Amino acid sequence: MIEGIVAIVGQPNVGKSTLFNRLIGERSSIVLDEPGVTRDRLYGVCNWLTKDIRVIDTGGIVLKDEMFKEEVMMQVEIAIDEADVIIYVVDAQIGISQNEHRIAKTLHKSKKPVIVAVNKIDDVAFQDRMYEFYNLGFTDVFAISSIHAIGVGDLLDRVVELLPQKHIKAVDGSISFSIIGKPNVGKSSIVNALLNQQRVIVSDIPGTTRDAIDSHFKVDQQDYVVIDTAGIRKRGKIYEKIEKYALLRSLSAIERSDVVCFVLDASEPITELDKHVAGYAHNLNKPIIILLNKWDVVDKEAQPFVEFEKEIKNAFGYMAYAPILSVSALSKQRIHQIIPLINEVYENATNRIATSVLNEILIEAMMLNPPPVHKGKRLKVYYMTQIDVLPPTFILHVNDQKLMHFSYQRYLENKIRDTFDFTGTSLLFKIKQK
């Protein structure tokens, strides 16, 4: 579970991306000795003191007139808005440059906790330079070397101390579900149709809704929390590529959801962005419902639902388990079926199967299709148990993990699905060598 968001900001070429890579433990960001190489925000997860922290790497703050200035500045503003804690990276070898006080002023206005990371103190000759950066007006100043990991542990200790206490589940016993999708597919309109009131702003401008909005409501004595997600509009103009921001918003909402409602626009072709957004939910093993919105504008004779269904299943083959419901937020067509479908999918995702029943299925499956032989050795599956729900998680006890081919695992999964209704949820398998 993500317990906080940290944004790394600063001028170009001070080592932000190197620090980002150090924190998340992989080289996800392009690092070149050229100012302004990182122009797009990148996201990763850092685990420290048992806490999972999302880290945002930004393009440099650019305060002079040069290419990409406006877009990069907007990325930083968005990262600051998203963050619980800001790491402001400066260069010890350069000192306080002309722009640093202006940047510090922007950060002070954010009212967010700011830690100054004085980078590039690899040479002891530069270590005492960290003290001049107290002139920027921040209390927390740390001398670090992103390349050699000097001081990074102390920096992260302070980050963890500054993270706010977040309560993910606002109502005990409630079912949380998010409405995700690329901008302008009708997410906010679906929320309004469900709530039957104008709880959030609805507009045809992509990215009008700025923040994820939680709405609490009750149906037939069951509590629900619906999380509407968003693109961005700031000062009347969209500054950054909205796709990247949509992905970040969707990530946060997905993580807080019991069920994910993924929205497609029936009036437009499926795009790569659609696949990316849905892929996040699938990779987090969340129960998923596909809502085909704007069904009221579709010519059903020219393109019946069965054709849409086939197209969706081809595009999202990895989510074959997800049910598809055509709706219209505008006319409220089949909107009343969303909550019952959420209940069904949630129930499926929380279903537990007795070990004895699972092993009856396993024995029958192995009799019908014996495990494969690889290099003279045959896979043996001794028994299977379910250890968790949301998603349903199973352990397969085998003689050799290397002999379990993904195709045979998929075969066993299909046998389980043939016996039990797991519509809407992925099944997670863990292979354990006995």
C-alpha positions in Angstrom: 0.0 0.0 0.0 1.4 3.4 -1.0 1.8 5.5 2.2 2.9 8.7 0.8 4.1 10.6 -2.3 7.4 12.4 -2.6 8.3 14.8 -5.5 11.9 15.5 -6.4 12.3 19.0 -7.8 15.1 21.3 -8.7 17.0 23.0 -11.5 18.3 21.0 -14.4 21.5 18.9 -14.0 21.6 18.9 -10.2 21.1 15.2 -10.0 17.4 14.7 -9.5 17.1 11.7 -11.8 20.2 10.1 -10.3 18.6 10.4 -6.8 15.3 9.1 -8.3 17.1 6.0 -9.6 18.9 5.5 -6.3 15.6 5.7 -4.4 13.6 3.2 -6.5 16.6 1.0 -7.2 16.5 0.9 -10.9 17.5 3.1 -13.9 14.1 4.2 -15.0 15.1 7.8 -15.8 17.4 8.9 -18.6 20.5 10.5 -17.0 22.9 12.5 -19.2 25.3 15.3 -18.4 23.2 17.8 -20.2 20.8 20.3 -18.5 17.1 19.5 -19.0 17.4 16.0 -20.3 14.5 14.8 -18.1 11.5 16.6 -19.4 8.8 14.2 -18.5 7.8 13.2 -14.9 8.5 9.6 -14.1 7.1 7.6 -11.2 8.5 4.8 -9.1 8.1 3.2 -5.7 10.7 3.4 -2.9 10.5 1.1 0.1 12.0 2.5 3.3 11.4 1.4 6.9 8.6 -0.9 5.8 6.8 2.0 4.0 6.1 2.1 0.3 6.5 5.7 -1.0 5.7 6.8 -4.5 8.5 9.0 -5.9 7.9 11.5 -8.7 10.9 12.6 -10.8 10.3 15.9 -12.5 11.9 17.9 -15.3 14.1 20.7 -14.1 12.7 24.0 -12.9 13.6 26.4 -15.6 13.3 30.1 -14.9 14.9 31.5 -18.0 13.5 31.8 -21.5 14.3 28.5 -23.2 12.5 25.6 -24.9 10.1 23.6 -22.8 10.2 26.1 -20.0 6.5 26.4 -19.6 5.8 22.6 -19.9 8.5 21.7 -17.4 7.4 24.3 -14.9 3.9 22.9 -15.1 5.1 19.4 -14.5 6.8 20.6 -11.3 3.7 22.5 -10.2 1.7 19.3 -10.6 4.3 17.2 -8.8 4.2 19.7 -5.9 0.4 19.6 -5.8 0.5 15.8 -5.7 3.3 15.4 -3.1 3.1 14.9 0.6 6.8 15.8 0.9 9.1 17.7 -1.5 12.8 16.9 -2.0 14.5 20.0 -3.4 17.8 19.0 -5.0 20.6 21.6 -5.2 24.2 21.4 -6.4 26.8 21.8 -3.7 29.5 22.4 -6.3 27.7 25.3 -7.8 26.2 26.8 -4.6 23.2 29.0 -4.5 22.6 30.2 -8.0 20.7 33.2 -9.2 17.5 31.2 -9.6 17.5 29.3 -6.3 15.9 32.0 -4.2 13.1 32.3 -6.8 12.6 28.5 -6.7 12.6 28.5 -2.9 9.9 31.1 -2.9 7.7 28.9 -5.1 8.2 26.0 -2.8 7.5 28.0 0.3 4.1 29.0 -1.2 3.2 25.3 -1.6 3.0 25.0 2.3 4.3 21.4 1.8 7.2 20.0 3.9 10.4 20.6 1.9 13.7 18.9 2.4 16.8 20.4 0.8 19.1 17.7 -0.6 22.5 19.3 -1.2 23.9 16.9 -3.8 27.3 16.1 -5.2 29.3 16.2 -1.9 31.4 13.3 -3.0 34.5 15.4 -2.5 35.0 16.4 1.2 36.0 19.8 -0.1 32.3 20.5 -0.9 30.7 19.1 2.3 30.8 22.4 4.3 29.0 24.1 1.4 25.7 22.6 2.6 25.4 25.3 5.3 25.0 28.1 2.8 21.7 26.5 1.6 20.1 27.3 5.0 19.8 30.8 3.5 16.9 29.4 1.3 14.8 29.4 4.5 14.2 25.6 5.0 14.9 23.8 8.2 15.7 20.4 6.8 19.0 20.5 4.8 20.9 17.2 4.1 24.3 16.7 2.4 24.1 13.8 0.0 25.7 12.1 -2.9 23.1 10.4 -5.2 25.8 8.5 -7.1 27.5 7.0 -4.0 24.3 6.9 -1.7 26.0 9.1 0.9 23.4 10.6 3.3 20.5 9.1 1.4 19.4 6.9 4.3 19.2 9.9 6.6 17.3 11.8 4.0 14.7 9.0 3.7 14.4 8.7 7.5 13.3 12.4 7.5 11.0 11.8 4.6 9.2 9.0 6.5 8.9 11.3 9.6 7.2 14.0 7.5 4.7 11.7 5.8 1.1 12.4 6.9 -1.0 9.7 8.5 -3.5 8.7 5.8 -6.7 6.8 6.3 -7.5 4.8 3.2 -10.9 3.3 4.3 -13.2 6.1 5.4 -16.2 3.9 6.2 -15.8 0.4 7.8 -17.5 -2.2 5.7 -17.8 0.0 2.7 -17.0 -1.0 -0.9 -14.6 1.5 -2.5 -14.6 1.7 -6.3 -12.9 4.0 -8.7 -14.0 5.4 -12.1 -10.9 5.4 -14.3 -10.1 6.0 -17.9 -8.5 8.5 -20.2 -9.8 12.1 -20.2 -13.2 13.0 -21.6 -14.7 9.5 -21.6 -17.4 10.6 -19.2 -16.0 9.5 -15.8 -17.5 12.5 -13.9 -20.8 12.1 -15.7 -21.1 8.5 -14.6 -20.4 9.5 -11.0 -23.1 12.2 -11.2 -25.5 9.7 -12.7 -24.8 7.2 -9.9 -25.2 9.9 -7.2 -28.1 11.5 -9.0 -26.7 14.9 -8.1 -24.1 17.4 -9.4 -21.4 16.4 -6.8 -18.5 17.1 -9.2 -18.0 19.5 -12.1 -18.9 18.0 -15.6 -17.4 19.5 -18.7 -16.5 18.6 -22.3 -13.0 20.0 -21.8 -10.6 17.1 -21.2 -9.2 17.2 -17.7 -11.6 19.5 -16.1 -11.7 17.6 -12.8 -8.4 18.4 -11.1 -8.4 16.1 -8.1 -9.6 12.6 -7.3 -12.9 13.1 -5.5 -14.4 10.7 -3.0 -18.2 10.5 -2.6 -19.8 8.4 0.0 -23.3 7.0 -0.5 -25.5 4.1 0.6 -27.6 1.7 -1.4 -29.8 -0.9 0.3 -27.9 -0.5 3.6 -24.5 -1.0 1.9 -22.0 1.8 2.2 -20.0 2.7 -0.9 -17.1 5.1 -1.7 -16.8 6.2 -5.3 -13.5 7.7 -6.4 -13.7 9.9 -9.4 -10.3 10.5 -11.2 -9.1 13.4 -13.2 -7.0 15.0 -15.9 -5.9 18.6 -15.4 -6.9 22.1 -16.2 -4.9 25.0 -14.8 -5.4 28.7 -15.4 -7.7 27.7 -18.3 -4.9 26.0 -20.3 -3.7 22.5 -20.5 0.1 22.7 -20.1 1.4 19.2 -20.0 0.6 16.1 -21.9 -2.6 15.1 -20.3 -2.0 11.4 -20.8 0.8 11.3 -18.2 -1.2 13.1 -15.6 -4.2 10.8 -16.2 -2.0 7.8 -15.5 -0.8 9.3 -12.2 -4.3 10.1 -11.0 -5.5 6.7 -12.0 -2.7 5.0 -10.0 -3.7 6.7 -6.8 -7.3 5.9 -7.2 -6.8 2.3 -8.2 -4.7 1.6 -5.2 -7.5 2.8 -2.9 -10.2 0.7 -4.7 -11.8 -2.6 -4.0 -13.2 -2.6 -7.5 -12.2 -0.6 -10.6 -14.7 0.6 -13.2 -12.7 1.3 -16.4 -14.5 3.6 -18.8 -14.3 3.5 -22.6 -15.8 5.9 -25.0 -18.1 4.0 -27.4 -17.9 6.9 -29.9 -14.1 6.7 -30.3 -11.6 3.9 -31.2 -9.6 2.2 -28.5 -6.2 3.9 -28.0 -2.9 3.0 -26.5 -3.7 5.3 -23.5 -6.8 3.2 -22.8 -4.6 0.1 -22.7 -2.1 1.8 -20.4 -4.7 3.0 -17.9 -6.5 -0.4 -17.8 -3.1 -2.1 -17.5 -2.4 -0.4 -14.2 -5.5 -1.8 -12.7 -4.8 -5.3 -14.1 -1.2 -5.2 -12.9 -2.4 -4.3 -9.4 -4.7 -7.4 -9.5 -7.8 -5.3 -8.9 -11.3 -6.6 -9.8 -12.3 -4.8 -13.0 -15.6 -3.8 -14.7 -15.4 -2.3 -18.2 -18.0 0.4 -18.8 -18.7 1.3 -22.4 -20.0 4.8 -22.1 -21.9 7.1 -24.5 -23.8 4.1 -25.8 -26.7 6.5 -26.7 -24.8 8.0 -29.6 -23.8 4.7 -31.2 -25.5 3.4 -34.4 -26.5 -0.1 -33.1 -27.4 -1.4 -36.5 -24.1 -0.4 -38.1 -22.1 -1.7 -35.1 -24.0 -3.9 -32.6 -22.8 -4.6 -29.1 -21.4 -8.0 -30.0 -18.9 -6.2 -32.3 -17.8 -3.8 -29.6 -17.5 -6.7 -27.2 -15.2 -8.6 -29.6 -13.1 -5.5 -30.2 -12.7 -4.8 -26.5 -11.7 -8.4 -25.8 -9.1 -8.3 -28.6 -7.6 -5.1 -27.3 -7.7 -6.2 -23.6 -6.9 -9.8 -23.9 -5.2 -9.8 -20.6 -8.5 -8.8 -18.9 -10.8 -11.5 -20.4 -12.3 -12.0 -16.9 -13.7 -8.4 -16.9 -17.4 -8.0 -17.6 -18.5 -5.4 -20.1 -21.5 -3.1 -19.6 -22.7 -0.6 -22.1 -24.1 2.5 -20.4 -25.0 6.1 -21.1 -24.3 8.7 -18.4 -26.3 11.2 -20.3 -29.5 9.2 -20.7 -28.8 7.1 -17.6 -29.2 3.9 -19.7 -28.2 0.9 -17.6 -26.6 3.1 -14.9 -28.7 1.3 -12.4 -26.9 -2.0 -13.3 -23.5 -0.7 -12.2 -23.9 -1.1 -8.4 -25.3 -4.7 -8.7 -22.4 -5.5 -11.0 -19.9 -4.0 -8.5 -21.5 -6.1 -5.7 -21.2 -9.3 -7.8 -17.6 -8.7 -8.8 -16.6 -7.8 -5.2 -18.3 -10.9 -3.9 -16.4 -13.0 -6.5 -13.1 -11.4 -5.5 -13.7 -12.1 -1.8 -14.8 -15.7 -2.4 -12.9 -18.4 -0.6 -12.7 -22.1 -1.7 -12.2 -24.9 0.7 -8.8 -26.7 0.3 -10.5 -30.1 -0.2 -12.7 -28.7 -3.0 -9.6 -27.1 -4.7 -7.7 -30.4 -4.6 -10.6 -32.3 -6.1 -10.5 -29.8 -9.0 -6.7 -30.2 -9.2 -6.8 -34.0 -9.3 -9.4 -34.1 -12.0 -7.5 -31.5 -14.1 -4.2 -33.5 -13.9 -6.0 -36.7 -14.9 -7.6 -35.0 -17.9 -4.3 -33.3 -18.9 -1.2 -34.6 -17.1 1.5 -32.1 -16.2 4.2 -31.7 -18.9 7.6 -33.3 -19.0 10.7 -31.0 -19.4 14.2 -32.3 -19.9 13.1 -35.7 -18.7 11.4 -34.4 -15.5 7.7 -34.2 -15.0 6.0 -31.5 -13.0 4.2 -32.8 -9.9 1.6 -30.6 -8.3 1.1 -32.1 -4.8 -1.8 -29.8 -3.6 -3.3 -26.4 -3.8 -4.6 -23.9 -1.1 -6.2 -20.5 -1.2 -4.4 -18.0 1.1 -6.0 -14.7 0.4 -8.8 -12.7 -1.3 -8.9 -9.4 -3.3 -7.5 -11.0 -5.4 -8.1 -14.7 -4.8 -4.6 -16.0 -4.2 -3.6 -19.6 -4.5 -0.4 -21.5 -3.6 0.6 -24.5 -5.8 2.9 -26.9 -4.0 5.2 -28.5 -6.7 8.3 -30.7 -7.0 10.2 -28.1 -9.1 9.2 -24.5 -9.7 11.1 -24.4 -13.0 8.8 -27.1 -14.4 5.6 -25.0 -14.0 5.0 -23.5 -17.5 2.7 -20.5 -17.7 0.4 -22.5 -20.1 -0.2 -25.2 -17.6 -0.8 -22.6 -14.8 -3.3 -21.0 -17.2 -4.9 -24.4 -17.7 -5.4 -24.9 -14.0 -6.8 -21.4 -13.6 -9.4 -22.1 -16.3 -10.4 -25.2 -14.5 -11.0 -23.2 -11.4 -13.0 -20.6 -13.3 -15.1 -23.4 -14.9 -16.2 -24.5 -11.5 -16.5 -21.2 -9.6 -17.6 -17.8 -10.8 -14.7 -15.4 -10.6 -16.1 -13.0 -13.2 -14.4 -9.6 -12.8 -11.4 -10.7 -10.8 -7.9 -11.9 -11.7 -6.6 -15.0 -9.9 -3.1 -14.9 -8.4 -0.9 -18.0 -8.2 2.2 -18.5 -6.2 4.4 -21.5 -6.9 6.1 -23.1 -3.9 8.6 -25.8 -4.2 8.1 -28.6 -1.7 
